[in-house]
């Protein structure tokens, strides 16, 4: 059934891409090149693994046989965010179904349309009634009830840290299993020996893809002082060149934020930056184009700020990147690890020894080396890609565990 669903998603690719773009503001080029293909690929991956779930025999003392049997938990509750609703639908439901569970999925109230359409395709693919239930609603009602319900064996949530805490509290009634992906404030470290063109394009993709609305966004840019000025000159020019426009326009590279409320939150951090004495290198406002004035648009924003400042410590979740310089590898590690978040990080260097040493030292569940977060086309668990993937902004086809968990 998962394999049939993957085929149906590919067959309805244009329809789903259009729906996702209208509902979220994703540029249609990204919805077509990334969101829909990855959704189909995820369902196909877990469809392939569904008949390969294996137990194991555990060696014990003579006279006994001890073996492990993999069994489904039962009902799995899943609460997904609004930034990548179509892909999150597959990331959550695919593995749960492959393991033999049933699912109650609550999409974000802002972006429920693609999840509902996938539910229709699941019915078309032959999923038994009740095996997947999509229940739209608000977090304090539908989400809270799902987290506390005694018949739900596990709840998986992606979203804010504050909401994650409330889900943990609500889950204690039946001590259900809880899987959380919370906030992120990813460090993207560029060393003096890096390929600056690749690093510049990859760093732009890491923060400006999907308008920066990603937990794994490279929202903190750490530059070695020897190349900082040269890198920033090109990076700021690149940020200013990104085409902002209507998400259904194939030429658009960056669309609106998902809601006007979130736009106001992101712009609020511009004021915080100025109050803290940071320097706005570009952006920090809505576009001048009056056609975009009524939408949730924010220009790509680059801010030079102290790494201890609020804008460099708190998750903005928008096209907003802070820039800090460093002198030594140890200083870079200290700055990169100097937040409470630990989901994703990236580094750019030609030195293989440094790459492995730094990746090990970064307290992050996922580390990309000479690549950009989320730019791979393979299934979601992959974390490394060919550097050529991040070669040119606009031609490419892009969640969180808090420290000290390194399982990503």
N, C-alpha and C positions, 0 to 999 in steps of 0.2 A: 504493500500500500504506500509506503514511503517512496519507493521508486516510481510508482505511478504518479504520486503527487509531484515529484520533481519534474516528470515529463509534462504534467499539466501546467506547472508554473512556467516552464520554458515556452509552452504553446501560447500562454497568455502573457508573455513577457511585456509587450507594449502596453497592454491594459494595466498591468500591475505597476509598471514604471510610471505611467501617467497618474495613477491613483496615489502612489507614494509621493510623487512630486507635488501634487495639489494639496495633499494632506499635511506635508511636513515642510515644504519649501526647498527640498533637495533639488538641485539642478537636474533637469531631465537627463542630461548626458551622464551624470553619475548614477542615477537610478537605473538607467539602461545598462551601463557598463559594469556597475558594482553591485547594487542592492539586489536586483533580480537574479543575476547569475550566481551570486554567492548564496542566496536563499535556496535556489534549486540545488546547488552543489552540496550544501549542508544536509538537506533532506536525502540526497542521493548517497552521501557518505554514510549517514546513519542507517539508511536502508541497507547498504552493503554490509554494515557491521552487525546488523540485528541477528543474523543466524550464526554469529561467531563469538557469542558470549560464552566463556569457558570458566569452569571451576578449576580446582587444583587439588592434588593429593599432598597432604602435609606429612612428612616423615615423623613418626613418633616411636615410642618404645615397642618392642616386639609383642605381638599378640593383639595389636589394635590397628584399626584402619580409621584414619582421620582425613576427611575431605571437605572442601569448601564448595558450596552450591550458591550460585548467583541467582537471587530471586528479586522480583520487582517489589518496590515498597508498597504500591497501591495507588492512592490518589496523590498527585503532585500538584500543588498550587504554584502558579507562575505569574509574577507581576513584572511587567516589562515597561521600559521607559519610552519617551516620545522621540528620542533622537534618531534611532534606526529601527522603527517598529517592525518592518517587514523582515529584516535579518534577525532581529531578536526573537521573532516568532519561531523561526527555524532553529536558532541556537538553543532555545529553551525546550521546545516541544520535540525536536528531533531525537536527542539522546534519551529523553524520558520515555518516549514511545518505543524506541529501539530496545530499551531495557524491560519493556513489558508493562509499563505503568499506564494509568489513565491521567488525563490532564484537565485542570481548570485554569484557563489563561485569562488574566485581567489585563487588557491593553491599557495604555495611558489614555486618560479621558480626552487629551488633545488630539491624539492620532490613532483612532481605533479602526480606520477603514481597511487597511491592508490585512490586518489580522482577521477581520470578519470575512474578507474575500477569500483568504486562505482556508478558513473554516468551510466555506462553500465548496472549495476545490477538494478539501478532505472528504466531504460527503460524496462528491463526484468520483473520487478515487476509491470509494468503497469502505471508508472507515466506519466501524460499527457505531450506531447511535450511542451517545454518552461517552465514547472513548476520548473525545476532545470537546470541551465546553468552553466557548469564548464568552466571557461575562464582562461587558463594558460597565464602567462605574467609576466613582470617585474613590480615592485612596482611603479616606477616613471611614467609608462605609463598606464598599465591596472589598477593597484591599485588606482592611482590618479584619473583616469577617473571615476572609480566606486564611489569614495568618493565624487566627485563633481557633479555627474550626477543628473540633476533635477528630473528625474523620479524614483530615488531610495529614498525610504522613510526612510530607516534606514541603517546604515553601522555598522557592528560588526568587530572588529579587535583585533587580538592577536599578539603581537610582541614588538618591541623596543619602549622605551619612545619617542625617537626623531621622529620616524615614526608616532606614535600616535598623536603627536602635529601637524604634517603636515596633517593628516587625519581630525582633528578637523578644521583646517584652510580651507581645501578644501570643507568641508561639509556646510559651512555657506551660500552658494548660495541659497539653498532652506531650510535652517535651519533644516536639517534632524536630526533624532535621531542618536546618536552615543553611541556605547557601546565599551569600551576599556578594554583590559587586557594587562598591560604593564609589566615593569620589576619586579624583586623580589630579595630579599637578605635575605632569611628566617633565623631567629634565631632558633636554636635548643638547648634548655636549659636543662642541666642535673644536678639535685640536688643531695646532698649527700645521701639522703635516697632512691634513685632510684634503681631499679633492673639493675645493671650495665651491665649484659650480654645482656638483652633485649634492653637496651638503646644503647649499643655499636653496636649491629646488626642493630637496627632500624636507628641509625644515619648514618651508612654506606650506607644503602639502600637509605636514604633520599638524599644523595649527589652523590652517584656513579651510581645509576640507570639511564639508558639512557645516560651514560657518563656525568652526571650532567647537561644535556641540558634540564632543566625544570625550569620554573619561580618559582615553589613552592619548589625547591630544598632547603634542609637544609644546606645552604652554610656557615653559621656562627655557629660554635659549641661553646657554652658557658658552661664551666665546673666549678662546685663548687671547690674551692681550696683544700678542704679536700680529694677529690677523683680524682683530675685532673691527677696526675701521674699514678695512677693505671689504670684509664680509658684510658689514652693515650697510655700506653704500649700495651694494647690489641687492641686498635683501629688502631694503626699504623701497628701492625702485621696483622690485618684483611685486611687493605688496600693493604698491600703487597701480600696477598694471593689471591686476586681477579684474576680470570683467564681472561687474555686479549687474544683475538684471532679473527679469521675470524667470522663475524657475522652469517654465515650459519652453523657454527660448533655448535652442540647442547651443547657442554661442555663450550662454551664461556659465560662468565658472563659479560664482558664489551667489546664492540666493538669499532670501530673508531668513532671519531666525524664526523658530517655529511659532512664537507668539509675541505680540506686542509687549506683554508683561515681561517676558524674558529679555527683549530688547532693552527695556527700561532698566532691568537689573544690570545688564552688561554695561550700558552707558553710565550707570551709577558708579561702577568701578573706575571709570575715567576720572570722575570727580575725586574719588578716593586717592587715585594716583597723584593728581595735582596737589591735593591737600598734603600728601606725604613728601612733596618735593620731587617727584619723578618727572622725567622728560618725555613728552609725547613726540615720538619721531615721525609718526604718520598716523592718520586715522583718528579714532576717538570721537567720531560723530556719525550721524546719518548722512547718506550721500546727498549732494546738492541737487541731483536730478529730481525735479518735482514729481515725476511719474512714480518715483519710489518713496516719496515722502510719507505716504500713508501706510506703508508696509513695515515689517519688522527688520529693516535693513540697518546694518552697522558696517562702516568701512573697516577693512583690515587694519588692525591697530597694533603698533609696535611701540613699546614703552621701555625706556631705560630706567631701571629701578634697582634699589638695594635689595639683595636677596632675602633680607629679613623683613621687608615691608609687607603690608597686607596683600597688595596685588600680586606679590611673588609667593605668597603663602596660601592664599585662599583660592578655591576653584571658581574661576569666572565663568567657564563653560561658554565661551564665545570666541570670535575672531580677535583674540587679545593675547599677545605674547609679551612677556617681560624679558629684558636683555640684561645680563650680568657678565662681567669679565672675570677671568682667573689667571693665575700665573703658573701654578704647578698642578700635577696630577692630584696630589693630596688635597689641595685647595678645591679642585673641581669636585672631588668625591664628597668633601664636607658640605659644599653648597648643594650639590645634587641630593644628598641624603638629608638636607636640612629642612624637611617638611614632614608633616604627619602622614603623608600619602605615600603609597608604594606600589602603584599598579604597573605603569610602563615607563620606560626610559629609552633613550637612544644615544649613540655616540658615533662620531665620525673621525676615523684615523686610518692611515695606511700601515700602521705598526701593528702586526698581528699579536705580538706579545702584550702590548698595551691594551689592545682590544679585549683580550681574554681577562687580563688583570682587572681592567676597569669594569667589565661586565660582572665579574664576581664581586667586586666591591660595592657596586650600586645596589642599594636595598630596594629592589624592584622585582615584581613577579615576572615581568617580561622585559627583555632588553634587546633592542634592534641595533645591529652593528652595520654601519655604512648602508643603512636602509631607513625607510620611514614607516612609522607605525601605521599598520592597516593597509599598506599598499600592495600586499601580496594578493594574488588571485586564487590561491589554494585554500583548503578548508581552514576554519577559524582557529584551530590550535597551532597553526604554523606561525613562527615568529621571525623568520629571516627570508630575505628576497634578494634577487640580483640587484645591485645598485642601479642598473640601467632602468629599473622600474620607475625610479624617481628622477628621471633625466630632465623632463621638461614639464613645468606646470601647465595644465590645460590639455596635455596629450595623454595623461594617464587615466586609466580607468579610475577612503581611507577606506564600565566596565571597571568594581575595582576591589582588590584585596588590600586591606590595610596592613602595614607592617606589623610583625616581622614575617608574615607568611610569604614565601617565595614560590608558591605553587601556581600563581597567576590565575 
